């Protein structure tokens, strides 16, 4: 039997609301060593915000402004303005190889895992690489 996404996905993804500020995401990502976060609104997945999205949002002012001004900027920008949407998702029963192919083709580092319209997990490139290397999943 082919290994499925559910066998290696993270089952307790940290989510954030689309109306939160970028500074909140940056803090959570830094403290929790998280590189991707599903963005929810009304309990439904509406996008994904990544370190890359934060970097892109910050780049426009980084060269000319000091760190305090960059943080002030991140405090006023809502996640919904910079997140990747619509999210590219995968089902728990999908073969891991299929999910890996989607991630490679789309050049993305994660796939939210949906069962119906419910977010049930997150599959990251680290999960897939661990599977390829034969490292047992932590969950």
N, C-alpha and C positions, 0 to 999 in steps of 0.2 A: 504494500500500500504506500502511496506517495505521501510524504510528510506535508502537512497542511500548515497554513499561516497560524492557526490556533495553537499549534504545537510549540511555537517559539515567540509569539507576540507578547508584548507587555500588557498585562490585563488591568492595570490600574493607572491609566494615563492621567497626568495632571492636565486639566483643561482651564481655559480662561475665557472670560466674556469678551465679545467683540467691542463692548463699550469701555473696557479697561484701557489704561494708558500704556504706552510703550515702555515707560520706566518700570512699571510693575512687571511686565514680561522680562525685561532685562534682569531685574533683581531675582526673579524666580529661576531663570535660566542659569544665572551665575551661581546662586546658592545651591541649587539642586543639580547642577551639572547636566542640564537638559538642553538639547539643541533644537527640539521641535515641540510645539504645543498645539493641540487641537483647539480651535476657537469655536465656542458654542453661543447660541442665542436662543432663548426660549427652550433650552434643553436639546436643541438640534445642532448638529455639526454644520458650520457655515464656512469654515476655512481652516488653514493651518498657518501659524506664524513660526518662522525659523530664525536662527541666528543671522542667516543671510538677509532676511527681510529687515531685521534691526540694523544691520550694517548698511544696507542700501538707504534706509531712512536717515541714518546718521551722517552718511558721507557728504551730503550736500552742505553741511555746516562744519564738518570736522576740520577742514583745512584753515578756516578763518576764525573759528571760535574756540574758546577754552572749554575745559571739561564741564565747568559749572553751567555754561550756556548750552552745551550739548544736552545735559541732564534736564535743564529747563525746557528745552525743545521736546525731549522725550516725554515730559510730564504733561504736555498739552495734546500730543498726537494720539488719537484712538487707534487701537489695533486694527479695527475694521478698515482703516485707510491703507494699511500696508500688507495685510495678510494675503496669502495666496488663496484665491477663490475662483471657481468652485474647487473644493478639495478633490483630489484624485484618491479614491478609496479602494479597498479590497474586502472581500468577504472572508470570514474565518475558515471556511472550507476550501478556499483556493489553494492550489499547490504552491509551495514556497518558490519553486522555479518560476512560476507565472508572475508572482509578486515581484521577484527580483528583476525579471525582464521589464516589467512596467517601470520600476524605479530607475533602471539603467536607461531605458528609452526616453523617459521624461526628465532625466537628470535631477531626480529628487531623492532626498535622504530618508523619507519616511512615508508610510501609508497608514492613515487612520483605518481601523478595522470596524466595519459596520455590519450589524445583523439587523436587517430591515432598516429602520432609520435610527437605531440605537448604537452609539459608540461603545464598543465592547473591548477595544484594545488599540494598540499602536504597534506597528511593525517598523523597525528602523534598519538602516543599513548595517548597524552593529549586530543586530539580531541575526540578519541573513549571513553576515560574515562568520559569526560564531557557529552557525549551523553548518556552513561549508567546511569550517575547520574541525567540526566534530566536537565542539565545546558544548556541554549540556546547558540548556536554557536555565536561567536563574529562577523562573516562576514555574 
